[in-house]
Amino acid sequence: MADKLIIFDTTLRDGEQSPGASMTKDEKLRIARQLERLKVDVIEAGFAASSNGDFEAVQAIANAIKDSTICSLSRANDRDISRAAEALKGANRARIHTFIATSPLHMEKKLRMTPEQVLEQAKLAVRFARNQVADVEFSAEDGYRSEMDFLCRVVEAVIKEGATTINIPDTVGYAIPELYGNFIKTLRERVPNSDKAVWSVHCHNDLGMAVANSLAGVKIGGARQVECTINGLGERAGNCSLEEIVMAVRTRRDYFSLDVGIDTSQIVPASRMVSQTTGFVVQPNKAVVGANAFAHASGIHQDGVLKARDTYEIMRAEDVGWSANKIVLGKLSGRNAFKQRLQDLGVALESETELNTAFARFKELADRKSEIFDEDILALVSDESVTSEKEQYGFVSLAQHSETGEKPHAAIVFTVDGKEVHGESDGNGPVDASLKAIESHIKSGAEMVLYSVNAISGSTESQGEVTVRLQNSGRVVNGVGADPDIVVASAKAYLSALNKLHSKADRVAAQG
């Protein structure tokens, strides 16, 4: 393993814990298929014991994905571990990832357990998990803030019980690269059987150093697995960014002397899919996957790049999946061309019905918009009404009037359980009026905590992509809608969020 860095993607588990980023089973499965195309080594599909919905998502991914190891998180107890094992039965390669906190603060305040009780619980959990599957990962939650002597005892004991991967997370993003790297190195040197397991790092980005800390854990500490997410998605300030780790190791192979098995051309499609599914927009200056990552505004830079790309570019845009030719289809394009473009973009629709629905949406959009971009197509197929078997609320039509000096008014038609209903309202603006028109009938009582608009491509003809985040009774959900009419996109996003509020099962929060 010395020459290979294992990429462990936790977008579907730790990434999903970001408020508003929860995903449906179908959305998780779609992203898992993209992660498989990306050639991720390990996909953490969810936390099977947290809810029936998460169990079903882990089970569906385990049955569908053949090339990646599928992993489920579990707390260090028999019930969680049994539930994970059951969900993973259909996997070609299954891993149970069990965790328990080891820092003095967490043991005393959260677990209310003594160190000896935690040590015994960790051993029992790994022993039980090892009887279910051959591949068991153990995480010492809040490992970086744990006492070295105690952590050494725990790690040595769980390796003896059969743990094949040892993860030392910086759960709260407190670490500094050099200190974290040396922390992992010291652990590996002091644990007598450290060579019997792969060492892993899992860093949060609270101080903006998740990637740097992870790389230090690899280079200084000798870790050979990095736990990360697409776009750095995750709770609080997020997780270590997969695309940045992969491209750092690949671009600076002279320094790291490591290989990664990732198909880097699938990085941008994965980034777009996760962004459009969760509604978390990628900032333009985000490394590798931001819209400006390969843009050069300075005249000196532009001149240099034109003469020789490597004057200012250390990576090629096409190597990570950026397409030079973004305009691909128009209203004269046929169904086969549309289907082929979906395949090129890494989108796999599950049935002919879904393909036909998406193609009908494409033709409708092409009649309204002369140029169809890849981003437009991805937005079409990320629309829940294309892939959901049944939705509580569906958009039908919208009429709104807005004039300077007059109160904006909107009238909307939408479906509730398949039956059309009508709503009307005034508002402070056309968007406000439209959403109030929906609420005039539904009366959800939800509070809007985020409303954001993103232009999918770069012209005034562009589709607008709207994200609406709603909160109700402690639950937070995202809805995303896209349309050339931003008011219509807003209504679609609001209905999408209401669908999730209506149908999404409660889940138990956990982090490793």
C-alpha positions, -999 to +999 in steps of 0.1 A: +000+000+000+030+023+003+027+037-032-012+041-033-033+066-015-068+053-007-095+079-014-124+074+011-154+096+000-179+106+027-200+130+007-231+108+013-225+106+050-205+134+066-212+157+037-249+151+040-248+163+077-244+198+065-277+216+073-299+215+042-277+190+024-298+159+032-305+138+001-332+113-010-323+077-017-324+083-055-301+113-052-277+094-031-277+065-056-271+089-085-241+105-067-228+070-058-228+060-094-208+092-102-183+084-074-179+049-090-171+065-123-147+087-105-131+055-093-133+064-056-118+035-036-143+036-007-178+052-007-192+059+028-229+055+017-245+066+050-253+057+086-276+027+082-289+028+119-298+064+118-331+060+100-350+037+077-343+061+048-306+059+054-307+021+057-325+019+024-300+042+007-270+022+020-287-010+009-295+004-026-259+017-031-244-016-018-265-035-044-258-012-073-221-003-070-196-030-080-162-013-083-159+006-050-159-006-014-192+004+002-190+015+038-216+023+065-209+042+096-220+028+130-216+038+166-198+013+188-227-008+197-242-041+185-274-027+172-257-001+149-232-026+137-259-053+129-279-027+110-249-017+090-240-053+082-276-060+071-276-030+048-243-040+033-252-076+025-254-070-013-220-053-016-191-068-036-168-053-010-183-041+024-168-021+052-182-013+086-169+020+100-174+020+138-165+049+161-163+061+197-150+093+212-116+091+229-109+127+240-113+135+277-138+162+269-160+139+248-157+110+272-167+130+302-193+154+288-209+135+259-205+098+266-203+101+304-180+071+303-146+064+320-116+058+297-116+021+307-153+018+297-145+034+263-116+011+257-137-019+265-166-007+243-142+000+214-128-036+216-162-052+218-175-031+188-146-040+165-147-077+176-185-078+168-180-059+135-152-083+125-175-112+128-199-095+103-174-084+076-137-088+069-130-050+064-135-030+096-125+006+101-122+021+136-124+059+143-114+075+175-138+105+174-121+137+184-088+117+181-066+147+177-076+161+211-072+127+228-044+119+253-015+101+235-010+073+260-047+064+261-051+067+223-022+043+218-039+017+241-072+020+223-056+017+188-034-012+198-064-030+213-087-025+183-060-037+158-057-069+179-094-073+176-092-071+138-096-035+127-080-031+092-081+007+090-074+031+119-088+066+114-076+095+136-100+124+129-096+161+136-133+162+143-135+199+152-109+213+128-085+222+156-053+208+141-023+226+126-005+207+097+029+201+112+015+192+146-012+169+131+013+151+109+036+145+138+007+133+160-001+106+134+036+098+131+040+094+169+010+072+171+023+049+144+057+047+161+043+039+195+016+014+187+034-020+184+011-035+158+006-003+138+018-020+106-012-044+107-036-016+096-040+012+071-039+046+088-064+072+078-070+109+083-103+127+085-100+165+089-126+192+092-121+227+078-130+250+107-097+269+105-094+264+067-067+238+069-085+205+063-066+197+031-032+209+045-037+188+077-047+157+057-016+161+034+006+165+065-010+133+079+000+116+047+035+130+042+047+133+078+024+108+095+025+080+069-013+078+065-024+060+034-061+068+034-077+103+032-114+108+041-128+136+021-159+150+003-168+164-031-165+203-030-154+200+007-191+196+016-199+191+052-212+205+085-199+238+098-170+248+075-170+215+057-146+186+052-114+180+034-120+185-003-115+154-025-106+173-056-079+193-039-063+163-022-063+143-055-049+170-076-023+180-050-010+144-048-011+140-086+004+174-095+031+171-068+039+134-073+076+144-071+070+153-035+044+128-023+056+098-043+021+084-042-004+073-068-042+077-067-066+056-087-090+084-094-102+092-129-097+129-126-117+137-158-148+129-137-140+155-110-159+184-125-190+163-133-190+150-097-187+186-084-216+198-105-238+169-096-232+174-058-237+211-061-269+209-080-283+181-058-276+198-025-280+234-037-246+243-022-231+266-049-194+262-056-176+295-051-161+308-084-125+309-070-127+274-054-096+254-063-099+229-092-137+230-096-145+268-093-157+286-124-126+308-123-101+280-114-086+281-149-095+317-159-068+343-165-078+380-163-043+395-160-029+405-194+005+392-184-010+359-174-030+356-206+000+364-227+020+337-209-007+310-212-011+317-249+027+312-254+031+282-231+003+269-208+026+258-181+038+294-174+007+299-153-012+266-153+000+237-132-029+215-142-048+212-175-085+221-173-095+191-194-077+167-170-102+175-143-133+174-166-137+210-177-150+210-213-137+236-238-168+232-259-198+239-237-225+245-263-236+210-273-273+208-282-302+228-297-338+224-305-331+203-336-312+177-316-328+143-314-333+119-285-302+098-293-280+129-293-295+139-259-290+104-245-254+103-257-247+137-241-261+125-208-237+095-210-208+119-218-217+139-187-218+108-166-256+108-160-273+074-159-311+076-157-327+045-143-355+039-169-368+048-203-396+067-186-371+090-168-352+095-201-384+104-219-394+128-192-359+145-193-359+147-231-394+163-231-380+189-206-350+194-228-371+201-259-393+225-239-362+243-228-347+244-263-378+261-276-372+289-251-334+291-252-313+290-283-281+275-268-282+245-244-251+242-221-239+211-202-250+229-170-286+232-184-287+195-191-274+186-156-300+210-141-328+193-161-319+158-149-313+169-113-350+181-112-367+157-088-398+155-109-377+137-136-366+109-113-390+108-083-417+081-085-442+102-066-441+137-052-465+154-029-463+188-046-457+195-083-454+227-103-479+233-131-480+270-141-475+305-128-487+340-137-474+371-120-476+408-125-450+433-113-450+470-121-432+500-105-454+516-080-478+487-079-480+458-055-467+426-072-493+398-075-489+361-084-513+333-092-500+298-092-513+263-101-496+233-086-506+198-077-511+182-042-511+144-044-518+147-082-548+171-078-545+207-091-549+235-067-548+273-071-532+299-049-530+338-052-512+364-032-496+399-032-460+403-021-430+426-018-418+413-052-428+387-077-408+360-060-423+368-026-458+369-041-453+335-058-441+318-026-469+334-005-494+321-031-481+286-025-483+290+013-518+304+010-529+269+003-503+247+020-497+266+053-466+246+060-454+269+089-418+265+076-393+293+080-371+302+050-334+303+062-318+307+028-328+319-007-300+321-033-299+325-071-272+312-094-269+317-131-263+282-146-244+296-176-230+330-185-256+350-204-288+369-199-305+339-216-292+316-189-313+294-167-315+306-132-309+280-105-326+288-072-319+272-038-345+275-011-336+262+024-366+257+048-366+249+085-395+234+104-396+216+138-358+214+139-355+199+104-336+217+076-340+208+040-329+222+006-350+226-025-335+234-059-353+246-090-341+257-125-359+277-152-351+305-176-378+325-156-363+331-122-397+335-105-407+300-119-374+286-107-381+300-072-416+284-071-401+250-082-374+253-056-399+261-029-421+231-038-391+209-040-382+219-004-417+213+008-416+178-008-385+170+013-401+184+045-431+162+038-413+130+030-378+129+045-374+106+075-358+120+106-321+110+110-298+107+140-268+131+138-234+115+141-199+124+131-166+105+130 
